[in-house]
Amino acid sequence: MPRSVTTWPRALDIFLIGPLLSGLLMSANMYAADDTITIADFETSSTDPQSALSNSKIREFQGQTRYRIVNEGQNRVLEATSNNSASGLIFEKAYSLDDYPILSWRWKIQHTVQNGDARHKAGDDYAARIYVIFPHWFFPKTRSINYIWANKLAKDSHIKNPFTANAIMLALQSGETRAGTWVSERRNVKDDYRRLFGEEPPAVGAIAIMTDTDNTHSQAKAWFDDLRIESK
């Protein structure tokens, strides 16, 4: 199971975990020996499948989204179930995008959040999103890219988070067209950061998974797997 649970006001959103990541601000070459680093593939040799979450932490905003490892055929994946709740699953990883610019994963949703709308605080809910978090020693300057399965925002478009301009929402998928189907994603985070924030990126401090429905008071379910960073 995840190692700890911390409660945060929902309006602060997940990007304000900078103080918790201050020790991760830079260890630039700590992973330089490998071309690919697996952040989480949710497989485990243990008899307890939930032990695959032992390297993660939970950040709670409003109730707890249920994160658990489930079997899917011969594979194990992460299932996230939200019922009027919002909490994120955090994987603390300090690395430089110069060494590992690529982030890849696959995900699947049951359905989008019907009343979700990226333009408004009341609609800031998503069946699936992946955060890349860039901590700053002065935590109000911490930034994040939110790769989202959008509800209404057009695919490939982006928008500032309604709670803060330091978090950018980038729609990789949108709507119900591919709901119920596994979709593989591969992003050059370094290029995305340059385009979205207009400057060179700082070090990454953490990657997070989140399924949340607290603002829309609704329900959502999603699945995630094979979260990795890759060198050029």
C-alpha positions as CSV (number, residue, x, y, z in Angstrom):
1,M,0.0,0.0,0.0
2,P,1.1,3.6,-0.3
3,R,3.4,4.6,2.5
4,S,1.6,7.7,3.8
5,V,-1.5,9.9,3.5
6,T,-1.3,13.7,3.7
7,T,-4.3,16.0,3.5
8,W,-4.2,19.2,1.5
9,P,-6.8,21.9,0.8
10,R,-8.3,21.1,-2.6
11,A,-7.9,24.6,-4.0
12,L,-4.1,24.4,-3.6
13,D,-4.0,21.5,-6.1
14,I,-1.2,19.0,-6.2
15,F,1.4,21.4,-7.6
16,L,1.9,22.9,-4.1
17,I,3.9,19.9,-2.7
18,G,7.1,21.8,-3.2
19,P,8.1,21.8,0.5
20,L,7.8,18.0,0.6
21,L,10.1,17.7,-2.4
22,S,12.7,20.2,-1.4
23,G,15.3,17.4,-0.9
24,L,14.7,16.3,-4.5
25,L,15.4,19.6,-6.2
26,M,18.4,18.2,-8.0
27,S,20.3,15.0,-8.2
28,A,20.8,15.4,-11.9
29,N,22.8,12.3,-12.8
30,M,21.4,9.9,-10.3
31,Y,19.8,7.8,-13.1
32,A,22.3,8.5,-15.9
33,A,23.3,4.8,-16.3
34,D,20.0,3.5,-17.7
35,D,18.2,4.4,-20.9
36,T,14.8,3.6,-19.4
37,I,13.7,3.9,-15.8
38,T,10.4,2.2,-14.7
39,I,8.5,4.5,-12.3
40,A,5.7,2.0,-11.8
41,D,4.5,-1.1,-13.8
42,F,2.5,-2.4,-10.8
43,E,4.0,-5.9,-11.1
44,T,5.4,-7.5,-8.0
45,S,6.9,-10.9,-7.0
46,S,5.1,-10.6,-3.6
47,T,2.0,-12.5,-2.7
48,D,0.5,-9.2,-1.9
49,P,-0.1,-7.3,-5.2
50,Q,-0.6,-4.0,-3.3
51,S,3.1,-4.1,-2.3
52,A,3.7,-2.6,-5.8
53,L,2.5,0.7,-4.3
54,S,5.1,0.7,-1.6
55,N,7.2,3.4,-3.3
56,S,4.4,5.8,-3.6
57,K,2.7,8.3,-1.3
58,I,-0.9,9.6,-1.2
59,R,-1.8,13.3,-1.2
60,E,-5.4,13.8,-0.1
61,F,-7.5,16.8,-1.0
62,Q,-11.1,15.7,-0.4
63,G,-11.6,12.1,0.6
64,Q,-9.5,9.4,-0.9
65,T,-9.6,8.0,-4.4
66,R,-9.1,4.3,-4.1
67,Y,-5.9,3.1,-5.7
68,R,-5.4,-0.6,-5.9
69,I,-3.6,-3.2,-8.0
70,V,-5.8,-5.5,-10.0
71,N,-5.3,-8.4,-12.4
72,E,-6.1,-7.9,-16.1
73,G,-5.3,-11.0,-18.0
74,Q,-1.7,-12.0,-17.3
75,N,-0.9,-8.4,-16.3
76,R,-1.4,-6.3,-13.2
77,V,-2.5,-2.7,-13.5
78,L,-3.4,0.2,-11.2
79,E,-7.2,0.8,-10.8
80,A,-8.3,4.2,-9.6
81,T,-11.9,4.7,-8.3
82,S,-13.2,8.1,-7.3
83,N,-16.5,8.8,-5.6
84,N,-16.8,12.5,-4.9
85,S,-13.1,12.3,-3.8
86,A,-9.7,13.7,-4.8
87,S,-6.3,12.2,-3.9
88,G,-3.2,11.7,-5.9
89,L,-0.6,8.9,-5.9
90,I,2.8,10.4,-5.8
91,F,6.1,8.9,-7.0
92,E,9.0,11.0,-5.9
93,K,11.7,11.0,-8.6
94,A,14.4,13.6,-8.9
95,Y,15.9,13.8,-12.3
96,S,16.9,16.1,-15.1
97,L,15.0,16.3,-18.4
98,D,18.3,16.7,-20.1
99,D,18.9,13.1,-19.2
100,Y,15.3,11.8,-19.4
101,P,13.1,14.0,-21.6
102,I,10.6,11.3,-22.4
103,L,7.7,10.1,-20.2
104,S,5.6,7.2,-21.4
105,W,2.6,5.3,-19.9
106,R,-0.7,3.8,-20.9
107,W,-4.1,4.5,-19.5
108,K,-7.8,3.6,-19.9
109,I,-11.0,5.3,-18.5
110,Q,-14.5,4.0,-17.9
111,H,-16.0,7.3,-18.9
112,T,-15.2,11.0,-18.7
113,V,-16.5,13.3,-16.0
114,Q,-19.8,14.5,-17.4
115,N,-19.8,17.9,-15.7
116,G,-16.0,18.4,-15.9
117,D,-14.8,21.6,-17.5
118,A,-11.1,22.6,-17.5
119,R,-12.1,26.3,-17.7
120,H,-13.7,26.4,-14.3
121,K,-12.8,25.5,-10.7
122,A,-16.2,23.7,-10.3
123,G,-15.2,21.5,-13.3
124,D,-11.6,20.7,-12.4
125,D,-12.1,16.9,-12.3
126,Y,-10.7,14.2,-14.6
127,A,-11.1,10.5,-14.8
128,A,-7.3,10.3,-15.5
129,R,-4.4,12.6,-15.3
130,I,-0.6,12.4,-15.0
131,Y,1.3,15.2,-13.3
132,V,4.9,16.0,-13.8
133,I,5.9,18.2,-10.9
134,F,8.8,20.8,-10.9
135,P,9.4,21.8,-7.3
136,H,11.0,25.1,-6.4
137,W,12.6,26.0,-3.0
138,F,10.0,28.8,-2.8
139,F,7.0,26.6,-3.2
140,P,4.6,29.1,-4.7
141,K,6.8,28.9,-7.8
142,T,6.5,25.2,-8.1
143,R,5.1,24.3,-11.5
144,S,3.4,21.2,-13.0
145,I,2.3,19.9,-16.4
146,N,-1.0,18.0,-16.1
147,Y,-1.4,15.5,-18.9
148,I,-5.2,15.0,-18.9
149,W,-7.9,12.8,-20.4
150,A,-10.0,15.8,-21.0
151,N,-13.8,16.0,-20.6
152,K,-14.5,18.9,-23.1
153,L,-11.2,20.5,-23.8
154,A,-10.1,19.7,-27.4
155,K,-7.4,17.1,-27.8
156,D,-3.9,18.6,-28.1
157,S,-5.0,21.9,-26.6
158,H,-3.9,23.3,-23.3
159,I,-5.2,25.7,-20.7
160,K,-4.0,27.1,-17.3
161,N,-5.5,25.4,-14.3
162,P,-8.4,27.4,-13.0
163,F,-6.7,27.4,-9.5
164,T,-3.2,28.5,-10.6
165,A,-1.3,29.6,-13.7
166,N,1.6,27.5,-12.5
167,A,-0.2,24.3,-13.5
168,I,-0.9,23.8,-17.2
169,M,-3.5,21.3,-18.4
170,L,-2.6,19.5,-21.6
171,A,-5.3,17.4,-23.2
172,L,-3.8,14.2,-24.7
173,Q,-7.2,12.5,-25.1
174,S,-10.7,14.0,-25.0
175,G,-14.2,12.8,-24.6
176,E,-15.7,9.3,-24.8
177,T,-14.4,8.1,-28.2
178,R,-11.6,6.0,-26.8
179,A,-13.2,5.2,-23.4
180,G,-12.9,1.6,-22.4
181,T,-9.7,1.2,-24.5
182,W,-6.1,1.2,-23.5
183,V,-4.3,4.1,-25.0
184,S,-0.5,4.4,-25.0
185,E,1.1,7.9,-24.5
186,R,4.7,9.1,-25.1
187,R,5.6,12.7,-24.4
188,N,8.8,14.7,-24.7
189,V,8.3,16.6,-21.4
190,K,11.3,18.8,-22.0
191,D,9.7,20.1,-25.3
192,D,6.3,20.4,-23.7
193,Y,7.7,22.5,-20.8
194,R,9.5,24.8,-23.2
195,R,6.3,25.3,-25.2
196,L,4.0,25.7,-22.3
197,F,6.1,27.9,-20.0
198,G,8.4,29.5,-22.5
199,E,11.7,28.7,-20.8
200,E,14.1,25.9,-20.0
201,P,12.7,23.4,-17.5
202,P,14.0,22.9,-14.0
203,A,14.6,19.4,-12.5
204,V,11.6,17.1,-12.1
205,G,10.8,16.2,-8.5
206,A,7.9,13.8,-8.8
207,I,5.4,12.2,-11.1
208,A,1.8,11.7,-9.9
209,I,-1.3,9.8,-10.9
210,M,-4.7,11.2,-10.1
211,T,-8.4,10.4,-10.6
212,D,-10.7,13.0,-9.0
213,T,-14.4,13.9,-8.9
214,D,-14.7,16.1,-5.8
215,N,-15.6,19.4,-7.6
216,T,-18.3,17.8,-9.7
217,H,-19.5,15.5,-6.9
218,S,-19.5,12.6,-9.3
219,Q,-17.8,9.2,-9.9
220,A,-15.0,8.0,-12.2
221,K,-12.8,5.0,-12.7
222,A,-9.6,4.6,-14.6
223,W,-6.6,2.3,-15.1
224,F,-2.9,3.0,-15.5
225,D,0.2,1.0,-16.3
226,D,3.8,1.1,-17.5
227,L,4.8,4.6,-16.2
228,R,8.4,5.1,-17.4
229,I,11.0,7.8,-18.1
230,E,13.3,7.4,-21.1
231,S,16.5,9.0,-22.3
232,K,17.0,10.4,-25.9
